[in-house]
Amino acid sequence: MLKNVKTILVPVDFSKNSAKILKDSVDVAQNFNAKLTAIFIVQSFEDYSGFFVPHIPIDQFQNEIYAGAKKKMANFIEDNLGQVDACDSYIGMGDVVEEIIKYADEIKAGMIVMGTHGYKGLERILFGSVAEQVVKNSPCPVLTINPYRKK
């Protein structure tokens, strides 16, 4: 199964930990001679529309976040890998776990490489772990990396 890894998907959130994972995923991709694709998902705010009244329409707000995420992704890749075209990128919108899994299936990713960092304590109980849910539901193997490990 791992012999056929041609594409590796790397979920990022633009954090320092995410930068570590992206850099580590380059090594993994080189070992498999695979293409690397970074993915960022803009959380959909439709589910929260009854909780608050924003100053601008929710879809306009989401579109602005999406446009900002595209710019941030290009800068993130360039800052951490040296050039924008060092890997492919994708910006999606919706539920983070669902969209990562859907896109991995869509591009027939051979592997997902992601960090184990995320929510802790009460937030983890309320929102769950993205990595945990991706591992449970992924259409391909998932390599999780602890960004806090010592090198």
C-alpha positions in Angstrom: 0.0 0.0 0.0 2.7 2.5 0.9 4.6 1.7 -2.3 2.1 3.6 -4.3 2.3 6.9 -2.4 2.4 9.5 -5.1 0.7 12.4 -3.3 1.0 13.5 0.3 -1.5 15.8 1.8 -0.4 18.1 4.7 -3.1 20.0 6.6 -1.7 23.3 7.9 -3.1 26.1 10.2 -0.2 28.5 9.6 1.1 28.1 13.1 4.8 27.5 14.1 3.9 23.8 14.7 2.4 23.6 11.3 5.6 25.0 9.8 7.5 22.2 11.5 5.2 19.6 10.2 5.4 21.0 6.6 9.2 20.9 6.7 9.1 17.3 8.0 6.6 16.3 5.3 9.1 17.4 2.7 11.4 14.7 3.9 8.6 12.1 3.8 7.7 13.2 0.3 11.3 12.9 -0.9 11.5 9.4 0.6 8.5 8.4 -1.5 9.3 10.6 -4.5 5.8 12.0 -4.0 4.2 15.3 -4.7 3.3 17.4 -1.6 0.1 19.3 -1.3 -0.6 21.7 1.7 -4.3 22.2 2.6 -6.0 24.8 4.8 -9.7 24.7 5.5 -11.6 27.9 6.3 -14.1 26.9 9.0 -17.7 27.5 7.8 -19.6 30.0 9.8 -23.1 29.0 8.6 -23.6 26.8 11.7 -23.0 29.8 13.9 -25.3 32.3 12.1 -27.9 32.2 14.9 -25.4 33.0 17.7 -24.3 36.5 16.6 -25.0 39.2 14.2 -21.9 40.2 12.3 -21.3 43.7 10.9 -21.0 42.2 7.4 -22.9 39.4 5.8 -21.5 35.9 6.7 -20.8 34.9 3.1 -18.9 38.2 2.5 -16.9 37.6 5.7 -16.1 34.0 4.6 -15.1 35.1 1.2 -12.7 37.7 2.7 -11.2 35.0 5.0 -10.9 32.6 2.0 -9.0 35.3 0.0 -6.8 36.1 2.9 -6.1 32.3 3.4 -4.9 32.0 -0.2 -2.4 34.8 0.3 -1.3 33.4 3.7 -0.8 29.9 2.2 1.5 31.3 -0.6 3.5 33.2 2.0 3.5 30.3 4.4 4.9 27.9 1.8 7.5 30.5 0.6 8.6 31.3 4.1 9.0 27.7 5.1 10.1 25.9 1.9 11.9 28.8 0.1 9.6 29.1 -2.9 5.8 29.2 -3.5 5.9 26.3 -6.0 7.8 24.0 -3.6 4.4 22.2 -3.1 0.9 22.4 -4.3 -1.8 24.0 -2.1 -5.5 23.9 -1.7 -7.8 26.2 0.3 -11.2 24.7 1.2 -14.2 25.8 3.2 -16.4 23.8 5.6 -15.9 21.4 8.4 -12.1 20.9 8.8 -12.1 17.1 9.2 -14.7 16.4 6.5 -12.9 18.7 4.0 -9.5 17.2 4.6 -10.9 13.7 4.2 -12.9 14.6 1.1 -9.9 16.3 -0.6 -7.6 13.4 0.3 -10.0 11.1 -1.5 -10.5 13.5 -4.4 -6.8 13.8 -5.2 -6.2 10.1 -4.3 -3.6 11.0 -1.7 -1.4 8.1 -0.7 -0.8 9.5 2.7 -1.7 12.4 5.0 1.0 13.9 7.2 -0.2 16.0 10.1 0.7 17.2 13.5 -0.7 15.9 16.8 -1.1 19.4 18.3 -4.4 21.0 18.8 -7.1 21.4 21.4 -6.4 20.4 25.0 -8.6 20.0 28.1 -12.1 21.2 27.8 -11.7 22.4 24.2 -10.7 18.9 23.2 -13.8 17.4 24.9 -16.1 19.9 23.2 -14.5 20.0 19.7 -12.5 16.8 19.5 -9.1 16.3 17.9 -8.8 17.0 14.2 -5.9 14.5 13.9 -7.8 11.8 15.8 -10.9 12.2 13.5 -8.7 12.3 10.4 -6.9 9.1 11.5 -10.2 7.4 12.1 -11.9 8.4 8.8 -9.0 8.8 6.3 -9.2 7.0 3.0 -5.3 6.6 3.2 -2.6 6.0 5.9 -2.0 9.0 8.2 1.4 9.8 9.7 1.1 12.0 12.7 4.0 13.9 14.0 4.4 15.4 17.4 5.8 18.9 16.8 7.1 19.2 20.3 9.5 16.3 20.1 13.2 17.1 20.4 15.4 16.7 17.4 
